[in-house]
Amino acid sequence: MNGTKLFGTDGIRSRAGEFPLNLPMIVTIGQAVGEKLGGKILVGQDTRVSSPWIFDLLQKGISQTSATVANAGVIPTPAIALLTKSFGYSGGVMISASHNPYEDNGIKVFAADGTKLNDADEAQVEKRIFQLLNSPQTQEQTDDIPRQHISAANSTGWAERYQEVLISHFPRGKWLAGLRIVVDCANGAMSEVAPQLLQTLGAHVTVTHASPTGTNINSGCGAVHVEALRSAMSNASADFGVAYDGDGDRSMFMSSKGRLMDGDAILLLMARRLKSNGLLNPPTVIGTLMTNFSLERMLRNEGIALTRVAVGDRFIFEEMLRTGSPLGGEPSGHIIFSDFRLSGDGLLTTLKVAQAIADDHGAFEQLVKEWVESPQLLKNVRVKNKVPLETLPAIQTKMSEIHRALQDRGRLVVRYSGTEPLLRVMIESDDAAENERLIEELLETIRQQLL
């Protein structure tokens, strides 16, 4: 296992209880992270049944180092990033598998500035994990750790501190008064903090899926199951709706007429807003390989460039830092703003959208009425092994044919998921029928070569 790569695009993730999130590994990860970060580490978790168990094991590993743990309880991932930086912690750790089902879990590690560890630091931590892994002492020290128990509601005070930091960046008082919002909390880490903050600022909030049981996180709700939000919107008179994922770093929006507005639509809205306020400098937005072709065209028509990076908010942040771009994000709902410069934050994005509505004295529907996506077709193929695609000539040949067919009018993206055993195939162009034909041709080749 020494050559196994533990960190994916968003930390270490797997089914809870299985490698690399089994008992001895989690203790070892805690020790390696404690040695790397030192000082006092802020640790939070989402609402999965396995999160408290993993916290106990991580804390046990960290306790074998000079580092100590501050328990932030159940809290969104972006809160760990923001609070680590704001309160001077040596680093942060979030226990969550984000949008994945409850059976999965993960460990995300943040540096002292609130950003995710870079590749070099992750490699250093991985190396240390494998050095420690075979110690018999590690196995012995896990025997008294309970396998599962349910988190209690967060009473640590850190959720309130997170709210205070967010509020400090916006107008004082109940500036959301009169705004009606439907909020789908995915039975996750936003279940308490998001409704509380929006109500504190004066909004009338209809809350759905905010009753975590440990096994219902992301289950038929939240940012990855937006039909639940559409259904809730049909039964409520609201200005807009928002759905978070399990750890709260993504947000998907819906208009009062039930029209879904993903991260690309929000990027268009925010890019226009920044430009009109003279704050889009340089005039560049950072997207990913999955950013819709329509956003690229619409931004270009307004004198705004789109730069694409690999999928993952850490890559967006790194490019924003390199270029000075004030805005970045991806269709899945991770949106990053330069005034926070940390990671995607679904609640922050909600406040930014609400502020745009309040400032323009207009409906959300009007602000996004011009957004029209290019037809995009995405299909996933479950794989046993992530065989490098460049080693499969037949797949490369078929991909080249499709690239030529779509030249200057569409795109093909084929990539392995960084968090799941999936090969993702995406085609977009203005011809939906052609998209379907081309993707089926490619999928047939993939099945012949990989399955």
Buried (B, 14 or more C-beta within 10 A) or exposed (E): EEEEEBBBBBBBBBBBBEEBBBBBBBBBBBBBBBBBBBEBBBBBBBBBBBBBBBBBBBBBBBBBBEBBBBBBBBBBBBBBBBBBBBBEBBBBBBBBBBBBBBBBBBBBBBBBEBBBBEEEBBBBBBEBBBEBBEBEEBBEBBEEBEEEEEBEEBEBEBBEBBBEBBBEEBEEEEBBEEBBBBBBBBBBBBBBBBBBBBBEBBBBBBBBBBEBEBBBBBBEBBBBBBEBBBBBBEEBEBBBBBBBBBBBBBBBBBBBEEBBBBBBBBBBBBBBBBBEEEEBEEBBBBBBBBBBBBBBEBBEEEEBBBBBBBBBBBBBBBBBBEBEBBBBBBBBBBBBBBEBBBBBBBBBBBBBBBBBBBEEEEBBBEBBEEBEBBBBBEBEBEBEEEBEBEEBEEBBEBBEBBEEBBEEEBBBBBBBBBBBEBBBBBBBBEBBEBBBEBBEBBBEBBEEBBE
